[in-house]
C-alpha cells in the first residue's frame, strides 16, 4: 500500500523514527520556508511500513517539548498519528514561521539555520539567512532601499518614457506617486531612496551600486567548461542585459531552413521562445542579494542558464508545468509585465517545455541546487549518444543518460533528486552505465562524480 503524497520541499518520508537531532533540523528547515510534514513509518518510495504503536505513544509524549526546547525561536509542532488500514504512522507538522530565521539552539544562528532544498534538509548559507530575515519583515528583496544611491542616480527620462507616456509627451518627470506604486523608490522618515528594483531597472549605472547584477556569457568548445571560444559581459539595466544576452545567444546557434507550405522559414536548433523564457525567468526571479552574476554557458550539446537563488516558493522540478507562480521580486515583475516582456504569470516553464515538445526535441532539464537554479536547454542536432543495450532496467538507465545529455557531471544525490530515484537504484544503474562505457566515474565516497562520455 502506497502513501498518497511524495517527498518534496514540504514532505519528508522516513521508514523509521529518526534520531532527535535529525527531526529538529528537518522541522527547522520546514519552518524557515513553507512549512511541511515529517511523516514517519513510510518508506521513501511511498510504501506504508507503519510504526510500533508503543513507540508512537512514547514519541508523542516527548517530541513536542523536545522540539520546542531545541529550537530558537521556539517551534511548536503539531504531532499526531494516523491509522491507514492495519498500519499506524506518525506525522510531525509545522507551519511556515513568522519569526525567521529559525535555528537549532545548540548550533547557534551562524551554523544552526536549516532550509529545505527539494527533498533534502541543508544548512543555510549567509545569503539565505539574510533573505529569511527580509521575509520575516514581509518585504520583497527588490523593494529594499539602496541606501548608497540617490534619486539623481535614476534615469528619470527613461523611467518616464517607459511607465508614464502622458508625462513623457508633456516633457514632465514621473510623479512620486508613480515611483512609489511601482516600488522604484522607498521613503524613510523625510528621505527618499531608490530601491534595488529602481536601480536595476532604471539606474544610470546599476553596476556601480550592485556590481554582481550582470550576465556573463561564455561559449565553450566541448561539453565541459574548459576551452573557451567566446565570452561577453552584459551590463546596464535589466532590460539592456536581456537584449544583450538574447541577441548573443541567437547569434551563436546553428539554424536550418524548414519548408512550411509554400514558404521556407529559418529555424534555430533551440526554440527561440524557450531561450527567451528561460532568460527572463533567470533575470526576474533571481536573488539579487547574492553576490554573483547570472551565467549563460553554451556547450556543444546544450545551453545552460544559471541563476543565483533557489526557487522563490515551494516548487519542485516535477511541478514546473503546473503554472504555479511565486514572486521574489515583485517590483521587477510588475515593470516587466508593464513593458510586455511577460504576459501571463506562471507560463514561463510551460512555454519552455511545450516548445520543445512541439518540435519533438529532447526535453529541457531544470536543476535546483544549493542557492541556484539552472535551466538546461539541449542542442538536439548536436547531442547524440550510443543506444543503451536493452534490459529490464533500460527505462531508468535511459532517464539517467538523458540527464547526462544535458549536463556534464552529476553526483548520486543530484540524480536521486532530479529523477525521484532511491539511492540504491541510482547506484546500481550508474555502475551498469560505467561498465558499458556510457559514463565515467571520478572520486570516491561523498566526492564521487559521474561524467558524460565524449
C-alpha positions, -999 to +999 in steps of 0.1 A: +000+000+000+013+034-010+011+068+007-008+094-013+019+122-011+055+121-025+086+136-010+091+173-018+103+205-002+072+203+021+070+165+027+097+141+041+091+104+044+110+082+069+107+045+073+116+046+110+117+071+138+150+090+132+173+105+158+160+135+177+187+158+162+176+149+126+140+156+134+148+190+148+169+200+118+141+189+094+114+208+115+136+240+115+140+236+077+103+234+072+096+264+095+121+286+077+104+283+044+070+270+036+061+246+064+058+209+059+052+174+073+077+148+085+059+115+081+073+085+100+065+049+091+066+054+053+094+043+030+109+068+006+092+051-023+058+057-006+053+022+008+035+024+042+055+004+067+039+016+099+055+021+134+050+002+166+022+019+185+040+019+218+069+038+202+045+062+186+029+069+220+063+075+236+074+098+208+042+119+210+049+124+247+084+138+244+088+152+208+068+184+212+087+195+242+120+184+228+115+204+195+103+234+215+134+234+237+159+227+209+147+255+185+151+293+185+127+310+182+107+281+198+088+260+174+055+243+185+048+214+161+015+196+156+022+159+163-004+132+156-008+096+145-029+083+116-041+048+111-042+035+075-058+001+074-037-020+098-007+004+098-001+034+121+021+063+110+033+094+130+031+129+115+050+159+127+036+190+111+049+226+113+037+258+095+058+285+079+072+306+107+068+344+110+100+350+131+126+338+106+154+327+107+147+297+130+178+277+141+189+248+162+197+264+196+228+242+203+244+252+170+237+289+171+224+312+144+256+310+124+256+272+119+221+261+130+198+276+104+184+249+080+162+251+050+145+226+027+162+222-007+140+199-028+137+167-008+167+174+015+174+195+046+205+215+043+224+242+063+216+277+051+243+299+036+246+335+050+229+348+018+199+327+025+198+337+062+197+373+051+168+365+027+149+348+056+153+379+077+138+401+050+109+376+045+102+378+082+097+416+078+072+409+050+094+427+025+103+417-011+140+417-018+139+441-047+119+467-027+148+471-002+162+507-003+196+511-020+209+535+007+241+543-011+222+558-041+202+590-045+173+598-068+197+615-091+211+581-099+178+571-116+174+578-153+141+597-150+138+602-187+140+565-194+117+558-165+091+583-176+091+572-212+087+535-201+060+539-175+042+572-179+037+580-216+015+611-209+041+627-187+067+619-213+047+637-240+045+668-218+082+666-210+074+662-173+091+638-149+072+608-135+053+616-103+065+604-069+032+585-065+040+565-097+075+557-084+061+546-051+034+525-067+060+506-087+083+503-057+111+521-075+117+544-046+112+539-008+106+566+018+121+566+053+114+595+075+120+626+054+143+609+029+136+590-004+159+564-018+159+543-050+151+507-043+171+478-056+145+474-083+147+511-092+185+509-097+183+476-116+155+488-140+162+525-144+196+532-128+221+553-148+249+529-137+233+499-119+266+480-115+282+509-095+258+500-067+251+464-075+283+451-090+273+415-093+240+422-111+250+414-146+252+384-170+283+365-181+280+348-215+305+320-224+308+297-254+327+265-247+343+243-274+332+209-259+307+195-235+326+207-204+338+241-192+374+240-205+382+256-238+365+290-243+356+301-278+340+334-269+329+354-239+309+386-232+296+405-202+261+421-204+259+452-182+234+481-177+198+478-167+179+445-167+162+454-200+196+461-216+211+429-201+182+408-215+186+423-250+224+418-250+222+382-238+193+372-261+209+386-292+243+370-284+228+335-278+208+336-311+239+347-330+259+317-317+234+290-325+230+270-357+200+273-378+183+254-407+155+260-432+121+243-428+095+241-456+060+250-443+036+251-472+049+273-500+073+291-477+108+284-465+114+296-429+146+297-408+146+277-376+171+277-348+183+244-333+169+257-299+134+272-300+137+310-296+107+311-272+124+286-249+156+307-248+136+339-242+115+325-213+145+308-196+165+340-198+135+361-185+130+336-156+166+340-146+165+378-147+131+383-130+133+356-103+170+356-093+181+366-058+198+399-062+212+399-027+236+370-036+270+382-048+272+365-081+261+371-117+237+352-139+258+328-160+249+317-195+271+288-209+268+275-244+283+240-249+284+217-279+253+198-268+234+223-246+227+258-234+228+264-196+213+294-179+224+296-142+205+320-119+216+328-083+190+318-056+166+289-051+130+287-063+111+316-046+083+292-035+076+256-027+082+243-062+097+210-072+113+204-106+084+180-114+058+207-109+072+233-134+044+228-159+016+232-134+016+270-139+024+278-102+038+313-096+057+325-065+071+360-065+105+370-051+109+403-070+075+420-070+087+453-085+108+438-112+080+415-122+055+444-123+077+465-146+085+436-169+047+430-173+041+467-179+068+466-206+052+434-221+082+412-216+059+388-199+021+384-203+008+355-182+020+346-147+033+311-144+036+305-182+074+306-185+083+270-178+052+258-196+063+276-227+098+262-225+087+226-223+059+230-248+081+245-275+105+215-272+076+191-272+061+207-302+093+202-322+097+167-308+131+176-292+147+161-261+131+178-231+149+205-211+161+199-175+157+223-146+180+217-116+176+234-082+209+233-064+224+249-033+214+286-039+210+283-076+185+273-103+199+260-136+178+256-168+195+233-193+182+235-229+195+207-252+210+214-286+194+183-301+211+184-335+245+180-319+237+158-288+239+122-299+246+092-277+252+055-280+220+035-277+216+016-245+216-022-246+181-033-239+175-047-204+146-047-179+162-016-164+166+003-196+139+029-187+156+042-155+190+039-172+178+059-202+165+086-178+199+089-163+216+091-197+191+119-206+203+139-177+239+135-189+230+147-224+221+180-207+248+184-180+285+174-180+286+160-144+263+148-116+265+133-082+244+104-070+224+129-048+216+151-078+204+122-099+182+110-070+167+145-066+160+150-104+146+116-111+130+109-076+150+077-075+161+057-044+198+058-037+202+020-041+186+021-076+207+051-087+239+034-076+231+002-094+222+019-127+253+042-125+275+011-120+259-005-151+264+026-172+301+029-162+307-007-172+291-001-206+314+029-211+285+053-214+296+075-185+327+079-164+333+079-126+357+100-107+364+103-070+354+082-040+328+084-012+309+117-009+332+132-035+322+108-063+311+125-095+299+110-128+307+124-162+293+121-197+315+102-220+326+120-252 
